[in-house]
Amino acid sequence: MISLVVPCYNGAKTLRLCLESVLAQTRRPGEVVVVDDASTDGSAEIAEELGCRVVRLPENRGVSAARNAGIDATTGDVIFFLDADVALRPDAVAGAMEILERDPEVGCVHGVYDVEPLIDDGPAEWYRILHAVHWRRRHLGEVNSVVFALAAIRRDVLLAAGRFDERLRDCEDVEYSSRLAVRSRIVLTDTVVGRHDDGSRLLPILTEQWRRALPLIPLALATARRGAAKPEHANSPAGILSCALALACLALVLLSVPFGLFHPLASALPVAFVAGFAIADPVLVGFVRRQRGVAFTAYFMAVHLAVHVVLVTGLAAGSLRLLCWPRGSRTEAAWQIRRSRRGRCSA
């Protein structure tokens, strides 16, 4: 039996579309469970109205806790995790099950987003959607990581890998993938597709990128210790390097001014590295241009640069924290607790 689990926190805007897409599947799940993570917007009532079983958490605990509660509340041999802001194509569940049934060695299948957002909320959302579509489709096939927004996993494989880490409210997929990849094969497929309602305001998008960047270096080290292969890159390594060098050169230029060491030619270095960033991923640029035209591509790359600035500074801050606060120290533990309390379920 297939159990479909939807973690939800204040998802009333999209939850009905999400669940209606589940009920319209060509291969219907045997049970549909919505885990309401202490929503205040009537999400639970929407799920009950559509005939879904609802598990209510007494307080907001984050997407990892909601997924764990969904696991505990279901009995299917396969669990299909679906975020509340994603609406599946009618054949998505069937597409995932076809792969799992054809190859018993594949323990987890996850899918990609449609190029059209679930609800069109403007250019910032189009940036997010097109970037997510491109990087996932670039890695189709056997992979080392999972995005649990739309993913089917065998229960025995999931139990062997363990529960989702409830201390994490960001990058929980990255951490879990490092445990799963050493135990089972993972497939990313475009036969499992859903429309996603993504963030539509630039500042929250940048804030989320900052939160997600901070733990990436520690998680990468943990992945290496487990012997798991590196996860797939969402961004071009050349682009990240170009942005980092541009920021480093800009910092040197600014620091040289008070000491009278500034030279006009030095200011050309940050500009040169920004230009390098712009051409670091020509396939992405071409994809966006074909989808939305030249004018939007210019906007896309400006936002992409801003996201990379936040990513690079977040990686640097996370690395500095790792050096200054030894693993297991009280200072690090307190920081993790504060960070966890600030986060929310983003399902």
Secondary structure, 3 states (H helix, E strand, C coil): CEEEEEEECCCHHHHHHHHHHHHCCCCCCCEEEEEECCCCCCHHHHHHHCCCEEEECCCCCCHHHHHHHHHHHCCCCEEEEECCCEEECCCHHHHHHHHHHHCCCEEEEEEEECCCCCCCCCHHHHHHHHHHHHHHHHCCEEECCCCCCEEEEEHHHHHHHCCCCCCCCCCHHHHHHHHHCCCCEEEEEEEEEEEECCCCCHHHHHHHHHHHHCCHHHHHHHHHHHCCCCCCCCCCHHHHHHHHHHHHHHHHHHHHCCCCCCCHHHHHHHHHHHHHHHCCCHHHHHHHHHHHCHHHHHHHHHHHHHHHHHHHHHHHHHHHHHHHCCCCCHHHHHHHHHHHHHCCCCC
